[in-house]
Amino acid sequence: MGVTFTWPSSTLLLFSSENTTLHRPMTEAEQALFGSLSSIGALVSTPAAGFLLDVIGRKYCATLFSIMHVIAWVMIIVSNRVEVLLTAIFISGVGGAAFLVVPLYVSEFCQESIRGGMTSGSVIFYAVGMIVSYALGGYVDYYPMVYTCLCIAVVGVVLLSFLKESPMFLMKRGREQEAAKSMAFYRATKVSSKVVQQELETIRRILDAAKLDETEIPAEERKLRTSVTAKPIQKVSTFQFIKKSYPTRRALLVTMVLTTASVFQGLVVVQVYAETLFSKAIPTMSATISSIIFSIITLVSGLVAAYLTDVAGRKLLMLYSSLASGVCCVLLGSQIHMSWAPHAVTAVIIYTFCVAYSLGSGTIPFVLSAEVFLPEVKGILFMLVIEWTWLCSFIILFIFSPLVATIGLGQIFYLFAAVCFATSVFTYFFLPETKGLPVDIIQTLFDRKRNRRA
């Protein structure tokens, strides 16, 4: 995904020039679509992924959407028509549903003590794809580049075949023996081991409403879990569950606000339009080299964020990184607007912004979305959060170029700064710390009414 989604950065100028490898140069409207159609593809496929997660399972969902990238690169190789290229970008965007599938998949088999770091793995390896994309675009000819990208997509599909299905999904389907084998695979131990049995018991406790301690769950959840007819929780519809569960609605609101803020803090624009942006902001430096350095910093920052997520906690990272990102956006906007320092300072500010963003907004919202919802509604609510994220990504990518032409590049970063500072305020007042907690306990943290009574 990192390779495909950032590919426009290194090819946009080529496709819009008279020397294009396509059958004709792209128009301005097509250039805007080239950078944003992948978000539309993900917007369309994410609801389907939310449905398929509980039908065919996590592993086969991940495989299905990875195949979309293979199809896209084959289309790009066999045709040089602009229309085919744009269609291929849309299809690759369909594979973007992996941003829903992968964190949810990983969160269901990794230990709670490392859940934050593991679920942020999708962000880390997205950065690896960025490095590959920028390097290929800057130093490799067009067709060797697209053939290499196709090979990467194919290898990704092949490697997925070695994984096991999520133990949580298998337990929900009543396939306990398969769940035990899957858990043994992910814990690198025997099926009969104590570790596997303890993990399966934890899953049973979460899935089996009757075994939950009523003092550990909100009153709204208890009403759903115990009725006069003693119906099991599976009989309650998703809509009913959300409607009656205040903690679930509150958790959904918090994650939606934070994912929205993470998009409109602006780094997604820098990632997709990196070479164009660097050529304008730092004209004295090679745009390709600037982009590669940027992607390497993104990767290293993601690795650090994966570690700190389970050490410092979600709230502190989100709070302070948003503040730091806001300061960077103010400095960057004023530097682009007024040129108060050498171009090298612009590069330093952009890279600092990348670090600050990656430590918080680039990681924490995805971690939260994978851990704050109960299994009964996790798939559908996580889908809604990711769907909204893709919509926001499309909006900001589509309007970015027109906004630059209208108000200027520097002024746009002032808007990003306002979002960053607002995110810090929201995080301070509304985001509880969820580090290392099981989902049933996390739900109690979002029960404001119960916490006030306590």
Order of alpha helices (4+ residues) and beta strands (2+ residues): alpha-alpha-alpha-alpha-alpha-alpha-alpha-alpha-alpha-alpha-alpha-alpha-alpha-alpha-alpha-alpha-alpha-alpha-alpha-alpha-alpha-alpha-alpha-alpha-alpha
